[in-house]
């Protein structure tokens, strides 16, 4: 063997160089492929063929050349973990920033010329209509004529309509964010979970057959990266041997805001144990997510996310809110995932939909709806009390009512209306007026001694209660929150970009580096070929020219 060992060494050099060239070519052709990870060969020296030293000088034993033992992706597990964790944080900031920008847009009315030059915000319209209402009351007093009551009514209708419009705009914003969560974010996440599970199955089959699965791993890593923007996850692998083949089982756990797996224990409706350990991916088995709404006593519906646990076929029985809860009580009415999922786009949407600022540090859509309702309620209550003929403060002649046009209880920005009795008194052309000009008489519309003390008191009360301040607070708070959300999004996205750049510098294809490798491995191939030629010439001399 020693005589011909040089040929084997040269052959291994050619094969190794050719393999490295193929890998280099694969990298170059995928330089622009999304999610592709740079590949490299694990090349090792081959041990000597044996201990036969008959044709070796002295006792020297030559090596056996080289070989490529495997091909691997150039990745860093720590950077992957950091990227996915920060991607969830940035995802939350992104959904909040986008939503607040959307709210700003729907609160903003484009000018008549189609530009923003003469545009006015809904909040500005509210404040303007409020000022007009007070101004009409002042005109009524200054004119000393009850005939101007119709102007007050008209202004009051415009103000009520403006409250209705603003409330509807917030309802539209809430509905849109709910749609973004339920129909887009959750649907996309479910598609990714299904795809990852399918790729896990294909990768395992490739590992069992001895076929390279690097490109499948790229597809899976890309899916995992995309999934991480929706929720905080932890990725891990179990390794086992089936025969002489090493195979891996991928796990993805859903994490809460503290980085702990979201786990639940309980029983299904049949009494069977349900044990959710946080795995939304377990090999080729995968969970599915869904959005649930629970009616709330006040404000908008409470929104949560439920999980469908996989069965032996990959998916299966749904954990319903009647079957299980976070404490293991099978009779508990609902599963509260909302307090668990606090990061990612899911977390951002849940905060926007559920947080009303009462017990939350975050100000969601419900917070602005609350400010608007408070402004409408305070305004209506102040105006109604001032118009009452009762000295005890009770309301018997409301100017503003809830949606039925009669009740003055439970007035919100969405249901505030003009009292039907007030509208009728003006619209029927009667001399009977609805406004109470003075409390000295029980007769509505009586301007005895030209007294408008009740109207004056109404103006004073409205100014004292600073209803306009309640209205302006909405716009000011929204503006502050938008600025804060924008800054937070930029900061967290900047951190994400830094991590991504670090990861790209390691794993992405650098065309300059690959060009250098192309030259290096081509030279190695040529040198190995030349070495084989030299050995062949030596053998020719040894065999054909040294004979007797």
C-alpha positions as CSV (number, residue, x, y, z in Angstrom):
1,X,0.0,0.0,0.0
2,X,2.9,2.3,0.7
3,X,3.9,2.4,-2.9
4,X,0.6,3.7,-4.1
5,X,-0.4,5.7,-1.0
6,X,0.6,8.9,-2.8
7,X,-2.1,8.3,-5.3
8,X,-4.7,7.9,-2.6
9,X,-3.5,11.1,-0.9
10,X,-3.6,13.0,-4.1
11,X,-7.1,11.6,-4.8
12,X,-8.4,12.7,-1.4
13,X,-7.0,16.2,-2.0
14,X,-8.8,16.4,-5.3
15,X,-12.0,15.2,-3.7
16,X,-11.8,17.6,-0.8
17,X,-11.0,20.6,-3.0
18,X,-13.8,19.7,-5.3
19,X,-16.2,19.4,-2.3
20,X,-15.2,22.7,-1.0
21,X,-15.6,24.2,-4.4
22,X,-19.1,22.8,-4.6
23,X,-19.9,24.3,-1.2
24,X,-18.5,27.7,-2.3
25,X,-20.6,27.6,-5.4
26,X,-23.7,26.8,-3.3
27,X,-23.0,29.8,-1.1
28,X,-22.4,32.1,-4.1
29,X,-25.6,31.1,-5.9
30,X,-27.6,31.7,-2.7
31,X,-26.1,35.1,-1.8
32,X,-29.5,36.7,-2.4
33,X,-31.6,33.9,-1.1
34,X,-33.8,35.0,1.9
35,X,-32.9,33.1,5.0
36,X,-30.0,31.2,3.5
37,X,-27.2,30.4,6.0
38,X,-23.5,30.2,4.8
39,X,-22.3,26.6,4.7
40,X,-18.8,25.3,5.3
41,X,-17.1,21.9,5.2
42,X,-15.7,20.1,8.2
43,X,-12.4,18.7,6.7
44,X,-10.1,16.4,8.6
45,X,-6.8,14.7,8.0
46,X,-7.1,10.9,7.4
47,X,-5.0,8.6,9.5
48,X,-2.2,6.5,8.0
49,X,-3.4,3.5,6.0
50,X,-1.6,1.1,8.3
51,X,1.7,0.2,9.8
52,X,3.3,-1.2,6.7
53,X,6.6,0.7,6.4
54,X,8.3,-1.5,3.9
55,X,8.5,1.2,1.3
56,X,8.8,4.0,3.7
57,X,12.2,5.5,4.7
58,X,13.0,4.3,8.1
59,X,10.0,3.9,10.4
60,X,8.1,6.9,9.0
61,X,4.4,6.3,8.4
62,X,2.6,8.7,6.1
63,X,-0.9,10.1,6.6
64,X,-3.8,9.1,4.4
65,X,-4.7,12.5,3.0
66,X,-7.9,14.4,3.9
67,X,-11.7,14.0,3.7
68,X,-14.8,16.1,4.2
69,X,-16.7,14.5,7.1
70,X,-19.7,16.8,7.2
71,X,-21.2,20.1,6.0
72,X,-22.5,22.5,8.5
73,X,-24.3,25.9,8.7
74,X,-22.4,28.8,10.2
75,X,-24.8,29.9,13.0
76,X,-24.6,31.0,16.6
77,X,-27.3,29.6,18.8
78,X,-26.9,32.5,21.3
79,X,-27.4,35.1,18.5
80,X,-30.4,33.3,17.3
81,X,-31.9,33.3,20.7
82,X,-31.1,37.0,21.3
83,X,-32.6,37.9,17.9
84,X,-35.8,36.0,18.5
85,X,-36.2,37.4,22.0
86,X,-35.7,41.0,20.8
87,X,-37.9,40.3,17.7
88,X,-40.8,39.7,20.1
89,X,-40.0,42.9,22.0
90,X,-39.8,44.9,18.7
91,X,-43.0,43.2,17.5
92,X,-44.9,44.4,20.5
93,X,-43.6,48.0,20.0
94,X,-44.4,47.7,16.3
95,X,-48.1,46.7,16.7
96,X,-48.6,49.5,19.3
97,X,-46.9,52.1,17.2
98,X,-48.9,51.1,14.1
99,X,-52.2,51.1,16.0
100,X,-51.7,54.5,17.6
101,X,-50.7,55.9,14.2
102,X,-53.9,54.4,12.8
103,X,-56.0,56.0,15.6
104,X,-54.3,59.3,14.8
105,X,-55.3,58.9,11.2
106,X,-58.9,58.2,11.8
107,X,-59.1,61.0,14.3
108,X,-57.8,63.3,11.5
109,X,-60.1,64.6,8.9
110,X,-58.6,65.6,5.5
111,X,-59.2,69.1,4.3
112,X,-61.8,70.0,1.7
113,X,-59.0,70.4,-1.0
114,X,-57.8,66.9,-0.4
115,X,-54.7,68.0,1.5
116,X,-53.9,68.6,5.2
117,X,-53.7,72.3,4.8
118,X,-57.2,73.0,6.2
119,X,-57.7,69.6,7.9
120,X,-59.1,69.4,11.4
121,X,-58.9,66.6,14.0
122,X,-62.0,65.1,15.5
123,X,-60.9,66.3,18.9
124,X,-60.6,69.9,17.5
125,X,-64.1,69.6,16.1
126,X,-65.4,68.5,19.5
127,X,-63.8,71.5,21.2
128,X,-65.1,73.8,18.5
129,X,-68.6,72.5,18.7
130,X,-68.5,72.8,22.5
131,X,-67.3,76.4,22.3
132,X,-70.1,77.1,19.8
133,X,-72.7,75.7,22.2
134,X,-71.5,77.9,25.0
135,X,-71.3,80.9,22.7
136,X,-75.0,80.3,21.7
137,X,-76.0,80.2,25.3
138,X,-74.1,83.5,25.8
139,X,-75.9,85.0,22.8
140,X,-79.2,83.9,24.2
141,X,-78.5,85.8,27.4
142,X,-77.2,88.9,25.8
143,X,-80.1,89.2,23.3
144,X,-82.6,88.8,26.1
145,X,-84.8,86.9,23.6
146,X,-86.1,83.4,23.9
147,X,-86.3,83.2,20.1
148,X,-82.7,82.2,19.9
149,X,-83.3,78.9,21.7
150,X,-83.4,77.1,18.3
151,X,-79.8,78.2,17.7
152,X,-78.8,76.6,21.0
153,X,-80.6,73.4,20.0
154,X,-78.9,73.3,16.6
155,X,-75.5,73.8,18.3
156,X,-76.3,71.1,20.9
157,X,-77.2,68.6,18.1
158,X,-73.9,69.3,16.3
159,X,-72.0,68.8,19.6
160,X,-73.8,65.5,20.3
161,X,-73.1,64.3,16.7
162,X,-69.4,65.2,17.1
163,X,-69.3,63.0,20.3
164,X,-71.0,60.2,18.4
165,X,-68.5,60.5,15.5
166,X,-65.5,60.5,17.8
167,X,-66.8,57.4,19.7
168,X,-67.5,55.6,16.4
169,X,-64.0,56.4,15.3
170,X,-62.5,54.7,18.4
171,X,-64.9,51.7,17.9
172,X,-63.6,51.4,14.3
173,X,-60.0,51.5,15.6
174,X,-60.8,48.8,18.2
175,X,-62.5,46.6,15.5
176,X,-59.5,47.1,13.2
177,X,-57.0,46.0,15.8
178,X,-59.1,43.0,16.7
179,X,-59.2,42.1,13.0
180,X,-55.4,42.5,12.8
181,X,-55.0,40.2,15.7
182,X,-57.6,37.5,14.9
183,X,-57.5,37.4,11.1
184,X,-54.0,38.3,10.3
185,X,-51.5,37.9,13.2
186,X,-53.0,34.7,14.6
187,X,-53.7,33.2,11.2
188,X,-50.1,33.9,10.1
189,X,-48.7,32.4,13.3
190,X,-50.8,29.3,12.8
191,X,-49.6,28.9,9.2
192,X,-46.0,29.2,10.5
193,X,-46.6,26.6,13.2
194,X,-48.0,24.2,10.7
195,X,-45.1,24.8,8.3
196,X,-42.4,24.3,11.0
197,X,-44.0,21.0,12.0
198,X,-44.0,19.9,8.4
199,X,-40.4,20.9,8.0
200,X,-39.5,19.0,11.2
201,X,-40.9,15.8,9.7
202,X,-39.0,16.3,6.5
203,X,-35.7,17.1,8.3
204,X,-36.0,14.0,10.4
205,X,-36.6,11.9,7.3
206,X,-33.5,13.4,5.7
207,X,-31.4,12.7,8.8
208,X,-32.6,9.1,8.8
209,X,-31.7,8.7,5.1
210,X,-28.3,10.3,5.5
211,X,-29.3,13.2,3.1
212,X,-28.3,16.7,3.9
213,X,-31.2,18.8,5.3
214,X,-29.4,22.2,5.4
215,X,-31.7,24.0,3.0
216,X,-34.7,22.6,5.0
217,X,-33.1,24.0,8.1
218,X,-32.8,27.4,6.5
219,X,-36.6,27.3,5.7
220,X,-37.4,26.3,9.3
221,X,-35.1,29.0,10.8
222,X,-36.8,31.6,8.6
223,X,-40.2,30.4,9.8
224,X,-39.1,30.4,13.5
225,X,-37.7,34.0,13.1
226,X,-41.0,35.1,11.6
227,X,-42.9,33.4,14.4
228,X,-40.9,35.1,17.1
229,X,-42.3,38.5,16.1
230,X,-45.7,37.4,17.3
231,X,-44.9,36.0,20.7
232,X,-42.0,35.2,23.0
233,X,-40.7,31.7,22.3
234,X,-37.9,29.3,23.4
235,X,-36.4,26.9,20.8
236,X,-34.6,23.7,21.8
237,X,-33.7,20.3,20.4
238,X,-33.5,16.8,21.7
239,X,-30.9,14.5,20.2
240,X,-31.3,10.7,19.9
241,X,-29.9,7.9,17.8
242,X,-32.0,5.6,15.6
243,X,-29.6,2.9,14.6
244,X,-26.4,4.7,13.7
245,X,-28.3,7.9,12.6
246,X,-28.4,11.0,14.8
247,X,-31.8,12.6,14.6
248,X,-33.2,15.8,16.3
249,X,-36.6,16.7,17.7
250,X,-37.3,20.4,17.7
251,X,-39.4,22.0,20.5
252,X,-40.9,25.5,20.6
253,X,-42.4,26.7,23.9
254,X,-44.7,29.7,24.3
255,X,-43.2,32.0,27.0
256,X,-44.8,34.6,29.3
257,X,-43.5,38.1,29.9
258,X,-41.0,36.7,32.5
259,X,-39.6,34.2,30.0
260,X,-41.2,31.2,31.6
261,X,-43.2,28.5,29.7
262,X,-47.0,29.1,29.7
263,X,-48.3,25.9,31.3
264,X,-51.7,24.7,32.1
265,X,-53.1,21.7,33.9
266,X,-56.7,20.5,34.0
267,X,-59.3,18.1,32.6
268,X,-61.3,18.1,29.4
269,X,-65.1,17.7,29.4
270,X,-64.8,13.9,29.5
271,X,-62.6,14.0,32.6
272,X,-59.4,13.2,30.8
273,X,-56.2,15.0,31.9
274,X,-55.0,17.9,29.9
275,X,-51.4,18.9,30.5
276,X,-50.1,21.8,28.4
277,X,-46.4,22.2,29.0
278,X,-46.0,25.3,26.8
279,X,-45.0,23.3,23.7
280,X,-46.6,24.8,20.6
281,X,-44.2,22.7,18.5
282,X,-43.1,19.2,19.5
283,X,-41.4,17.6,16.5
284,X,-44.1,17.2,13.8
285,X,-46.9,17.9,16.3
286,X,-48.1,21.5,16.5
287,X,-50.6,23.6,18.4
288,X,-53.0,26.1,16.9
289,X,-53.9,29.5,18.3
290,X,-57.3,31.2,18.3
291,X,-58.8,34.5,19.7
292,X,-61.7,34.6,22.1
293,X,-63.8,37.6,23.3
294,X,-65.5,37.8,26.6
295,X,-68.2,40.3,27.3
296,X,-67.2,43.0,29.7
297,X,-69.4,44.9,32.1
298,X,-67.9,48.2,30.8
299,X,-66.1,49.3,27.8
300,X,-64.9,46.9,25.1
301,X,-64.9,43.1,25.2
302,X,-62.0,41.3,27.0
303,X,-59.8,39.6,24.4
304,X,-57.6,36.5,25.0
305,X,-55.8,33.7,23.1
306,X,-56.5,30.0,23.5
307,X,-54.4,27.0,22.4
308,X,-55.4,23.9,20.5
309,X,-53.3,21.0,21.9
310,X,-52.0,18.5,19.3
311,X,-52.9,14.8,19.4
312,X,-50.8,11.9,18.1
313,X,-51.7,13.0,14.5
314,X,-50.3,16.5,14.9
315,X,-53.4,18.4,16.1
316,X,-56.4,17.8,18.1
317,X,-58.8,18.7,20.9
318,X,-59.2,22.3,21.7
319,X,-58.7,23.5,25.3
320,X,-61.9,25.5,25.7
321,X,-62.5,28.1,28.4
322,X,-65.1,25.8,29.9
323,X,-62.6,22.9,30.2
324,X,-59.5,24.3,31.7
325,X,-57.9,27.4,33.3
326,X,-54.6,28.5,34.5
327,X,-55.2,27.2,38.0
328,X,-56.4,23.8,37.0
329,X,-60.1,24.4,38.0
330,X,-62.3,22.7,35.4
331,X,-65.3,24.8,36.4
332,X,-63.5,28.1,36.0
333,X,-65.3,30.2,33.3
334,X,-62.3,31.2,31.2
335,X,-58.6,30.8,30.4
336,X,-56.8,34.1,30.8
337,X,-53.9,34.1,28.3
338,X,-54.0,37.8,28.0
339,X,-52.0,38.3,31.2
340,X,-49.4,35.7,30.1
341,X,-48.7,36.9,26.5
342,X,-47.2,40.4,27.1
343,X,-44.6,40.6,24.3
344,X,-44.6,40.2,20.5
345,X,-47.3,41.5,18.3
346,X,-49.8,39.4,20.2
347,X,-48.9,41.2,23.4
348,X,-49.1,44.6,21.7
349,X,-52.6,43.9,20.3
350,X,-53.8,42.5,23.6
351,X,-52.7,45.7,25.4
352,X,-54.3,47.9,22.9
353,X,-57.6,45.9,23.1
354,X,-57.7,45.2,26.8
355,X,-56.0,48.1,28.6
356,X,-58.3,50.9,29.7
357,X,-55.8,52.7,32.0
358,X,-57.7,51.8,35.1
359,X,-55.5,49.1,36.5
360,X,-53.0,49.2,33.6
361,X,-49.9,51.3,33.1
362,X,-50.5,51.1,29.4
363,X,-53.2,53.3,27.8
364,X,-55.1,51.2,25.2
365,X,-58.0,52.2,23.0
366,X,-60.4,51.7,26.0
367,X,-58.6,54.5,27.8
368,X,-59.4,57.0,25.1
369,X,-62.9,55.7,24.9
370,X,-63.2,56.3,28.7
371,X,-61.9,59.9,28.4
372,X,-64.4,60.6,25.6
373,X,-67.3,59.0,27.6
374,X,-66.3,61.0,30.7
375,X,-66.2,64.2,28.8
376,X,-69.7,63.5,27.3
377,X,-71.2,62.4,30.6
378,X,-69.8,65.3,32.6
379,X,-71.0,67.8,30.0
380,X,-74.5,66.3,29.8
381,X,-74.8,66.1,33.6
382,X,-73.7,69.7,34.1
383,X,-76.1,71.0,31.4
384,X,-79.0,68.9,32.5
385,X,-78.7,69.9,36.2
386,X,-78.5,73.6,35.2
387,X,-81.6,73.3,33.1
388,X,-83.7,71.7,35.9
389,X,-86.5,73.6,37.6
390,X,-85.8,71.7,40.8
391,X,-83.8,73.5,43.3
392,X,-82.7,70.2,45.0
393,X,-80.4,69.4,42.0
394,X,-82.5,66.6,40.6
395,X,-83.0,66.5,36.9
396,X,-86.5,66.8,35.5
397,X,-85.8,68.6,32.2
398,X,-82.7,67.0,30.6
399,X,-81.2,68.7,27.5
400,X,-79.2,65.6,26.7
401,X,-80.2,61.9,27.1
402,X,-78.9,58.5,26.2
403,X,-79.8,56.8,22.9
404,X,-83.5,56.4,23.6
405,X,-83.9,60.2,23.8
406,X,-85.6,60.0,27.2
407,X,-83.2,58.7,29.9
408,X,-80.5,60.9,31.2
409,X,-78.7,57.9,32.9
410,X,-75.7,56.2,31.4
411,X,-74.8,58.8,28.8
412,X,-71.7,58.1,26.8
413,X,-70.1,59.7,23.8
414,X,-71.6,57.0,21.7
415,X,-75.2,57.4,22.8
416,X,-75.5,61.0,23.7
417,X,-78.6,62.5,22.1
418,X,-80.8,65.6,22.3
419,X,-83.8,65.1,24.6
420,X,-86.8,64.4,22.4
421,X,-88.9,66.8,24.5
422,X,-86.5,69.6,23.7
423,X,-86.5,68.9,20.0
424,X,-90.3,68.6,19.9
425,X,-90.8,71.9,21.8
426,X,-88.8,73.7,19.1
427,X,-89.8,71.8,16.0
428,X,-93.5,72.0,16.5
429,X,-93.4,75.8,16.2
430,X,-95.0,76.3,19.6
431,X,-94.3,79.3,21.8
432,X,-93.5,76.9,24.5
433,X,-89.8,76.8,25.1
434,X,-87.9,74.0,26.8
435,X,-84.9,75.9,28.3
436,X,-85.5,77.0,31.9
437,X,-84.4,80.6,31.9
438,X,-85.1,81.1,35.6
439,X,-85.7,78.9,38.6
440,X,-88.1,81.5,40.0
441,X,-90.9,80.1,37.9
442,X,-92.0,76.6,37.1
443,X,-93.1,77.8,33.6
444,X,-90.7,76.7,30.9
445,X,-89.6,79.6,28.7
446,X,-90.9,82.2,31.1
447,X,-88.5,85.2,30.9
448,X,-90.2,87.1,33.7
449,X,-88.3,90.3,34.5
450,X,-85.9,89.4,31.6
451,X,-84.2,86.9,34.0
452,X,-81.8,84.4,32.4
453,X,-80.2,83.4,35.6
454,X,-80.5,79.6,34.9
455,X,-78.7,80.0,31.6
456,X,-76.0,82.1,33.2
457,X,-75.6,79.5,35.9
458,X,-75.3,76.8,33.1
459,X,-72.5,78.8,31.4
460,X,-70.7,79.3,34.7
461,X,-71.0,75.6,35.6
462,X,-69.7,74.4,32.2
463,X,-66.7,76.7,32.5
464,X,-66.1,75.7,36.1
465,X,-66.2,72.0,35.3
466,X,-63.8,72.6,32.5
467,X,-65.5,70.3,30.0
468,X,-63.3,71.6,27.2
469,X,-60.3,70.5,29.2
470,X,-61.7,66.9,29.3
471,X,-62.0,67.1,25.5
472,X,-58.6,68.5,24.9
473,X,-57.0,65.9,27.2
474,X,-57.9,63.2,24.7
475,X,-55.9,64.8,21.9
476,X,-53.0,65.8,24.2
477,X,-52.7,62.3,25.7
478,X,-52.9,60.7,22.4
479,X,-50.2,62.9,21.0
480,X,-47.9,62.1,24.0
481,X,-48.5,58.4,23.6
482,X,-47.9,58.5,19.9
483,X,-44.5,60.2,20.4
484,X,-43.6,57.7,23.2
485,X,-44.6,54.7,21.1
486,X,-42.7,56.0,18.1
487,X,-39.6,56.5,20.1
488,X,-39.9,53.1,21.8
489,X,-40.4,51.4,18.5
490,X,-37.3,53.1,17.0
491,X,-35.2,52.2,20.0
492,X,-36.2,48.6,20.1
493,X,-35.9,48.2,16.4
494,X,-32.4,49.7,16.6
495,X,-31.4,47.0,19.1
496,X,-32.9,44.3,16.9
497,X,-31.0,45.7,13.9
498,X,-27.8,45.5,15.8
499,X,-28.3,41.9,16.7
500,X,-29.4,41.1,13.2
501,X,-26.3,42.7,11.8
502,X,-24.1,40.7,14.2
503,X,-25.9,37.5,13.1
504,X,-25.6,38.4,9.4
505,X,-21.9,39.1,9.7
506,X,-21.5,35.5,10.9
507,X,-24.1,33.6,8.9
508,X,-24.7,35.5,5.7
509,X,-22.8,35.0,2.5
510,X,-20.1,37.5,1.8
511,X,-19.3,37.5,-1.9
512,X,-15.8,38.7,-1.3
513,X,-15.0,35.9,1.1
514,X,-16.4,33.4,-1.2
515,X,-14.4,34.7,-4.1
516,X,-11.2,34.2,-2.1
517,X,-12.4,30.7,-1.2
518,X,-13.0,30.0,-4.9
519,X,-9.5,30.9,-5.7
520,X,-8.0,29.0,-2.7
521,X,-9.9,25.8,-3.4
522,X,-9.3,26.0,-7.1
523,X,-5.6,26.3,-6.5
524,X,-5.8,23.3,-4.0
525,X,-7.5,21.3,-6.7
526,X,-4.9,22.1,-9.2
527,X,-2.1,21.4,-6.8
528,X,-3.6,18.0,-5.8
529,X,-3.9,17.1,-9.5
530,X,-0.3,18.1,-10.1
531,X,0.7,16.0,-7.1
532,X,-1.0,12.9,-8.6
533,X,0.8,13.6,-11.9
534,X,4.1,13.8,-10.0
535,X,3.4,10.5,-8.1
536,X,2.5,8.8,-11.4
537,X,5.7,9.9,-12.9
538,X,7.6,8.6,-9.9
539,X,5.8,5.2,-10.2
540,X,6.5,5.1,-13.9
541,X,10.2,5.6,-13.2
542,X,10.2,3.0,-10.4
543,X,8.4,0.3,-12.3
544,X,9.5,0.8,-15.9
545,X,12.9,2.2,-15.7
546,X,14.5,0.5,-12.8
547,X,14.0,-3.0,-13.9
548,X,16.8,-5.4,-14.9
